[in-house]
Amino acid sequence: MPSLAGQPMEQIRETTDRIIAIVSDPALKSPEKAKERKQLIRRAVDERFDWEEMSRRSLARHWRRRTQE
């Protein structure tokens, strides 16, 4: 019986679809729109991922010894 990923898979699919829509948008294809395109992609990804939590989990016990740098 296949395993169903459910909600997490759907959330990633939604984010992926948003990114594909951004890079496929003819209005954002020109080189002058590169910065705007990058910002839109970053916003879509930032809404999905908790970068601080991912860092905390990656560093595990080393998290407390980290610095801003």
Backbone as XML, in Angstrom:
<?xml version="1.0"?>
<chain id="A" units="angstrom">
  <residue number="1" name="MET">
    <atom name="N" x="0.831" y="-1.163" z="0.000"/>
    <atom name="CA" x="0.000" y="0.000" z="0.000"/>
    <atom name="C" x="0.895" y="1.251" z="0.000"/>
  </residue>
  <residue number="2" name="PRO">
    <atom name="N" x="0.690" y="2.171" z="-0.933"/>
    <atom name="CA" x="1.549" y="3.362" z="-1.003"/>
    <atom name="C" x="1.306" y="4.297" z="0.174"/>
  </residue>
  <residue number="3" name="SER">
    <atom name="N" x="2.356" y="4.964" z="0.567"/>
    <atom name="CA" x="2.272" y="5.931" z="1.652"/>
    <atom name="C" x="1.820" y="7.274" z="1.096"/>
  </residue>
  <residue number="4" name="LEU">
    <atom name="N" x="0.981" y="7.960" z="1.818"/>
    <atom name="CA" x="0.502" y="9.267" z="1.382"/>
    <atom name="C" x="1.189" y="10.361" z="2.192"/>
  </residue>
  <residue number="5" name="ALA">
    <atom name="N" x="1.773" y="11.323" z="1.515"/>
    <atom name="CA" x="2.480" y="12.407" z="2.190"/>
    <atom name="C" x="1.512" y="13.458" z="2.722"/>
  </residue>
  <residue number="6" name="GLY">
    <atom name="N" x="0.397" y="13.621" z="2.071"/>
    <atom name="CA" x="-0.616" y="14.534" z="2.551"/>
    <atom name="C" x="-0.205" y="15.992" z="2.533"/>
  </residue>
  <residue number="7" name="GLN">
    <atom name="N" x="-0.552" y="16.682" z="3.594"/>
    <atom name="CA" x="-0.390" y="18.124" z="3.683"/>
    <atom name="C" x="1.031" y="18.628" z="3.406"/>
  </residue>
  <residue number="8" name="PRO">
    <atom name="N" x="2.090" y="18.066" z="3.982"/>
    <atom name="CA" x="3.432" y="18.587" z="3.675"/>
    <atom name="C" x="3.746" y="18.548" z="2.182"/>
  </residue>
  <residue number="9" name="MET">
    <atom name="N" x="3.379" y="17.481" z="1.516"/>
    <atom name="CA" x="3.640" y="17.366" z="0.083"/>
    <atom name="C" x="2.846" y="18.422" z="-0.685"/>
  </residue>
  <residue number="10" name="GLU">
    <atom name="N" x="1.622" y="18.640" z="-0.289"/>
    <atom name="CA" x="0.781" y="19.644" z="-0.948"/>
    <atom name="C" x="1.352" y="21.049" z="-0.740"/>
  </residue>
  <residue number="11" name="GLN">
    <atom name="N" x="1.872" y="21.323" z="0.435"/>
    <atom name="CA" x="2.467" y="22.638" z="0.702"/>
    <atom name="C" x="3.693" y="22.874" z="-0.173"/>
  </residue>
  <residue number="12" name="ILE">
    <atom name="N" x="4.528" y="21.877" z="-0.305"/>
    <atom name="CA" x="5.708" y="22.004" z="-1.168"/>
    <atom name="C" x="5.274" y="22.163" z="-2.624"/>
  </residue>
  <residue number="13" name="ARG">
    <atom name="N" x="4.261" y="21.437" z="-3.021"/>
    <atom name="CA" x="3.744" y="21.544" z="-4.389"/>
    <atom name="C" x="3.233" y="22.970" z="-4.649"/>
  </residue>
  <residue number="14" name="GLU">
    <atom name="N" x="2.526" y="23.551" z="-3.689"/>
    <atom name="CA" x="2.021" y="24.916" z="-3.840"/>
    <atom name="C" x="3.172" y="25.903" z="-4.021"/>
  </residue>
  <residue number="15" name="THR">
    <atom name="N" x="4.193" y="25.766" z="-3.201"/>
    <atom name="CA" x="5.346" y="26.660" z="-3.303"/>
    <atom name="C" x="6.059" y="26.468" z="-4.635"/>
  </residue>
  <residue number="16" name="THR">
    <atom name="N" x="6.239" y="25.234" z="-5.040"/>
    <atom name="CA" x="6.877" y="24.946" z="-6.325"/>
    <atom name="C" x="6.065" y="25.538" z="-7.474"/>
  </residue>
  <residue number="17" name="ASP">
    <atom name="N" x="4.762" y="25.396" z="-7.412"/>
    <atom name="CA" x="3.900" y="25.968" z="-8.454"/>
    <atom name="C" x="4.023" y="27.485" z="-8.502"/>
  </residue>
  <residue number="18" name="ARG">
    <atom name="N" x="4.116" y="28.131" z="-7.332"/>
    <atom name="CA" x="4.296" y="29.586" z="-7.303"/>
    <atom name="C" x="5.613" y="29.988" z="-7.957"/>
  </residue>
  <residue number="19" name="ILE">
    <atom name="N" x="6.664" y="29.250" z="-7.660"/>
    <atom name="CA" x="7.982" y="29.574" z="-8.238"/>
    <atom name="C" x="7.955" y="29.360" z="-9.754"/>
  </residue>
  <residue number="20" name="ILE">
    <atom name="N" x="7.363" y="28.279" z="-10.190"/>
    <atom name="CA" x="7.257" y="28.033" z="-11.632"/>
    <atom name="C" x="6.469" y="29.150" z="-12.307"/>
  </residue>
  <residue number="21" name="ALA">
    <atom name="N" x="5.397" y="29.611" z="-11.671"/>
    <atom name="CA" x="4.605" y="30.708" z="-12.237"/>
    <atom name="C" x="5.442" y="31.980" z="-12.340"/>
  </residue>
  <residue number="22" name="ILE">
    <atom name="N" x="6.271" y="32.240" z="-11.346"/>
    <atom name="CA" x="7.131" y="33.426" z="-11.356"/>
    <atom name="C" x="8.138" y="33.351" z="-12.495"/>
  </residue>
  <residue number="23" name="VAL">
    <atom name="N" x="8.848" y="32.244" z="-12.606"/>
    <atom name="CA" x="9.885" y="32.143" z="-13.647"/>
    <atom name="C" x="9.283" y="31.995" z="-15.042"/>
  </residue>
  <residue number="24" name="SER">
    <atom name="N" x="8.018" y="31.627" z="-15.139"/>
    <atom name="CA" x="7.355" y="31.484" z="-16.435"/>
    <atom name="C" x="6.614" y="32.752" z="-16.866"/>
  </residue>
  <residue number="25" name="ASP">
    <atom name="N" x="6.473" y="33.684" z="-15.956"/>
    <atom name="CA" x="5.721" y="34.909" z="-16.236"/>
    <atom name="C" x="6.453" y="35.760" z="-17.276"/>
  </residue>
  <residue number="26" name="PRO">
    <atom name="N" x="5.841" y="35.962" z="-18.446"/>
    <atom name="CA" x="6.504" y="36.756" z="-19.489"/>
    <atom name="C" x="6.836" y="38.177" z="-19.028"/>
  </residue>
  <residue number="27" name="ALA">
    <atom name="N" x="6.034" y="38.728" z="-18.143"/>
    <atom name="CA" x="6.268" y="40.091" z="-17.651"/>
    <atom name="C" x="7.523" y="40.179" z="-16.795"/>
  </residue>
  <residue number="28" name="LEU">
    <atom name="N" x="8.027" y="39.044" z="-16.315"/>
    <atom name="CA" x="9.214" y="39.037" z="-15.443"/>
    <atom name="C" x="10.440" y="38.449" z="-16.135"/>
  </residue>
  <residue number="29" name="LYS">
    <atom name="N" x="10.364" y="38.205" z="-17.428"/>
    <atom name="CA" x="11.453" y="37.534" z="-18.147"/>
    <atom name="C" x="12.634" y="38.446" z="-18.478"/>
  </residue>
  <residue number="30" name="SER">
    <atom name="N" x="12.415" y="39.732" z="-18.619"/>
    <atom name="CA" x="13.490" y="40.629" z="-19.068"/>
    <atom name="C" x="14.581" y="40.760" z="-18.008"/>
  </residue>
  <residue number="31" name="PRO">
    <atom name="N" x="15.798" y="41.028" z="-18.436"/>
    <atom name="CA" x="16.910" y="41.187" z="-17.487"/>
    <atom name="C" x="16.661" y="42.296" z="-16.461"/>
  </residue>
  <residue number="32" name="GLU">
    <atom name="N" x="15.909" y="43.321" z="-16.857"/>
    <atom name="CA" x="15.602" y="44.405" z="-15.920"/>
    <atom name="C" x="14.721" y="43.937" z="-14.759"/>
  </residue>
  <residue number="33" name="LYS">
    <atom name="N" x="14.037" y="42.852" z="-14.949"/>
    <atom name="CA" x="13.126" y="42.317" z="-13.933"/>
    <atom name="C" x="13.793" y="41.253" z="-13.052"/>
  </residue>
  <residue number="34" name="ALA">
    <atom name="N" x="15.072" y="41.017" z="-13.236"/>
    <atom name="CA" x="15.765" y="39.960" z="-12.490"/>
    <atom name="C" x="15.669" y="40.168" z="-10.989"/>
  </residue>
  <residue number="35" name="LYS">
    <atom name="N" x="15.864" y="41.391" z="-10.523"/>
    <atom name="CA" x="15.810" y="41.662" z="-9.082"/>
    <atom name="C" x="14.402" y="41.409" z="-8.538"/>
  </residue>
  <residue number="36" name="GLU">
    <atom name="N" x="13.398" y="41.877" z="-9.257"/>
    <atom name="CA" x="12.009" y="41.657" z="-8.828"/>
    <atom name="C" x="11.680" y="40.171" z="-8.809"/>
  </residue>
  <residue number="37" name="ARG">
    <atom name="N" x="12.100" y="39.458" z="-9.856"/>
    <atom name="CA" x="11.862" y="38.008" z="-9.943"/>
    <atom name="C" x="12.504" y="37.294" z="-8.754"/>
  </residue>
  <residue number="38" name="LYS">
    <atom name="N" x="13.743" y="37.664" z="-8.447"/>
    <atom name="CA" x="14.449" y="37.058" z="-7.323"/>
    <atom name="C" x="13.726" y="37.337" z="-6.008"/>
  </residue>
  <residue number="39" name="GLN">
    <atom name="N" x="13.236" y="38.548" z="-5.823"/>
    <atom name="CA" x="12.512" y="38.897" z="-4.599"/>
    <atom name="C" x="11.225" y="38.093" z="-4.462"/>
  </residue>
  <residue number="40" name="LEU">
    <atom name="N" x="10.508" y="37.927" z="-5.551"/>
    <atom name="CA" x="9.264" y="37.151" z="-5.520"/>
    <atom name="C" x="9.532" y="35.685" z="-5.185"/>
  </residue>
  <residue number="41" name="ILE">
    <atom name="N" x="10.584" y="35.133" z="-5.764"/>
    <atom name="CA" x="10.945" y="33.742" z="-5.470"/>
    <atom name="C" x="11.346" y="33.616" z="-4.008"/>
  </residue>
  <residue number="42" name="ARG">
    <atom name="N" x="12.167" y="34.537" z="-3.536"/>
    <atom name="CA" x="12.615" y="34.486" z="-2.140"/>
    <atom name="C" x="11.433" y="34.582" z="-1.183"/>
  </residue>
  <residue number="43" name="ARG">
    <atom name="N" x="10.484" y="35.455" z="-1.493"/>
    <atom name="CA" x="9.298" y="35.603" z="-0.639"/>
    <atom name="C" x="8.507" y="34.298" z="-0.591"/>
  </residue>
  <residue number="44" name="ALA">
    <atom name="N" x="8.341" y="33.654" z="-1.744"/>
    <atom name="CA" x="7.595" y="32.388" z="-1.792"/>
    <atom name="C" x="8.280" y="31.316" z="-0.952"/>
  </residue>
  <residue number="45" name="VAL">
    <atom name="N" x="9.592" y="31.255" z="-1.028"/>
    <atom name="CA" x="10.348" y="30.251" z="-0.262"/>
    <atom name="C" x="10.343" y="30.599" z="1.225"/>
  </residue>
  <residue number="46" name="ASP">
    <atom name="N" x="10.527" y="31.875" z="1.543"/>
    <atom name="CA" x="10.546" y="32.290" z="2.953"/>
    <atom name="C" x="9.217" y="32.022" z="3.655"/>
  </residue>
  <residue number="47" name="GLU">
    <atom name="N" x="8.124" y="32.101" z="2.916"/>
    <atom name="CA" x="6.814" y="31.817" z="3.511"/>
    <atom name="C" x="6.662" y="30.339" z="3.865"/>
  </residue>
  <residue number="48" name="ARG">
    <atom name="N" x="7.417" y="29.490" z="3.216"/>
    <atom name="CA" x="7.285" y="28.055" z="3.437"/>
    <atom name="C" x="8.263" y="27.508" z="4.478"/>
  </residue>
  <residue number="49" name="PHE">
    <atom name="N" x="9.483" y="28.078" z="4.516"/>
    <atom name="CA" x="10.524" y="27.508" z="5.365"/>
    <atom name="C" x="10.868" y="28.405" z="6.543"/>
  </residue>
  <residue number="50" name="ASP">
    <atom name="N" x="11.069" y="27.804" z="7.682"/>
    <atom name="CA" x="11.506" y="28.507" z="8.886"/>
    <atom name="C" x="13.018" y="28.320" z="8.972"/>
  </residue>
  <residue number="51" name="TRP">
    <atom name="N" x="13.755" y="29.280" z="8.415"/>
    <atom name="CA" x="15.208" y="29.168" z="8.304"/>
    <atom name="C" x="15.880" y="29.053" z="9.666"/>
  </residue>
  <residue number="52" name="GLU">
    <atom name="N" x="15.389" y="29.797" z="10.652"/>
    <atom name="CA" x="16.013" y="29.723" z="11.973"/>
    <atom name="C" x="15.829" y="28.339" z="12.594"/>
  </residue>
  <residue number="53" name="GLU">
    <atom name="N" x="14.640" y="27.795" z="12.496"/>
    <atom name="CA" x="14.392" y="26.460" z="13.050"/>
    <atom name="C" x="15.227" y="25.404" z="12.332"/>
  </residue>
  <residue number="54" name="MET">
    <atom name="N" x="15.364" y="25.527" z="11.021"/>
    <atom name="CA" x="16.190" y="24.569" z="10.281"/>
    <atom name="C" x="17.646" y="24.678" z="10.713"/>
  </residue>
  <residue number="55" name="SER">
    <atom name="N" x="18.114" y="25.889" z="10.937"/>
    <atom name="CA" x="19.493" y="26.086" z="11.410"/>
    <atom name="C" x="19.679" y="25.492" z="12.794"/>
  </residue>
  <residue number="56" name="ARG">
    <atom name="N" x="18.713" y="25.764" z="13.668"/>
    <atom name="CA" x="18.782" y="25.238" z="15.037"/>
    <atom name="C" x="18.875" y="23.715" z="15.027"/>
  </residue>
  <residue number="57" name="ARG">
    <atom name="N" x="18.054" y="23.086" z="14.234"/>
    <atom name="CA" x="18.060" y="21.623" z="14.172"/>
    <atom name="C" x="19.334" y="21.093" z="13.535"/>
  </residue>
  <residue number="58" name="SER">
    <atom name="N" x="19.855" y="21.808" z="12.555"/>
    <atom name="CA" x="21.096" y="21.373" z="11.896"/>
    <atom name="C" x="22.280" y="21.466" z="12.838"/>
  </residue>
  <residue number="59" name="LEU">
    <atom name="N" x="22.327" y="22.543" z="13.607"/>
    <atom name="CA" x="23.455" y="22.745" z="14.513"/>
    <atom name="C" x="23.310" y="21.978" z="15.822"/>
  </residue>
  <residue number="60" name="ALA">
    <atom name="N" x="22.089" y="21.588" z="16.154"/>
    <atom name="CA" x="21.802" y="20.816" z="17.367"/>
    <atom name="C" x="22.459" y="21.433" z="18.597"/>
  </residue>
  <residue number="61" name="ARG">
    <atom name="N" x="23.306" y="20.705" z="19.250"/>
    <atom name="CA" x="23.918" y="21.179" z="20.497"/>
    <atom name="C" x="24.854" y="22.360" z="20.282"/>
  </residue>
  <residue number="62" name="HIS">
    <atom name="N" x="25.274" y="22.605" z="19.066"/>
    <atom name="CA" x="26.180" y="23.715" z="18.768"/>
    <atom name="C" x="25.436" y="25.048" z="18.604"/>
  </residue>
  <residue number="63" name="TRP">
    <atom name="N" x="24.110" y="24.990" z="18.567"/>
    <atom name="CA" x="23.299" y="26.181" z="18.353"/>
    <atom name="C" x="23.597" y="27.258" z="19.405"/>
  </residue>
  <residue number="64" name="ARG">
    <atom name="N" x="23.724" y="26.878" z="20.653"/>
    <atom name="CA" x="23.936" y="27.848" z="21.735"/>
    <atom name="C" x="25.269" y="28.593" z="21.619"/>
  </residue>
  <residue number="65" name="ARG">
    <atom name="N" x="26.248" y="27.984" z="20.973"/>
    <atom name="CA" x="27.586" y="28.599" z="20.871"/>
    <atom name="C" x="27.745" y="29.461" z="19.620"/>
  </residue>
  <residue number="66" name="ARG">
    <atom name="N" x="26.732" y="29.555" z="18.820"/>
    <atom name="CA" x="26.841" y="30.308" z="17.575"/>
    <atom name="C" x="26.909" y="31.807" z="17.856"/>
  </residue>
  <residue number="67" name="THR">
    <atom name="N" x="27.406" y="32.540" z="16.868"/>
    <atom name="CA" x="27.442" y="34.007" z="16.940"/>
    <atom name="C" x="26.665" y="34.544" z="15.751"/>
  </residue>
  <residue number="68" name="GLN">
    <atom name="N" x="26.411" y="35.832" z="15.738"/>
    <atom name="CA" x="25.716" y="36.450" z="14.609"/>
    <atom name="C" x="26.478" y="36.233" z="13.312"/>
  </residue>
  <residue number="69" name="GLU">
    <atom name="N" x="27.798" y="36.261" z="13.369"/>
    <atom name="CA" x="28.612" y="36.047" z="12.179"/>
    <atom name="C" x="28.423" y="34.655" z="11.671"/>
  </residue>
</chain>
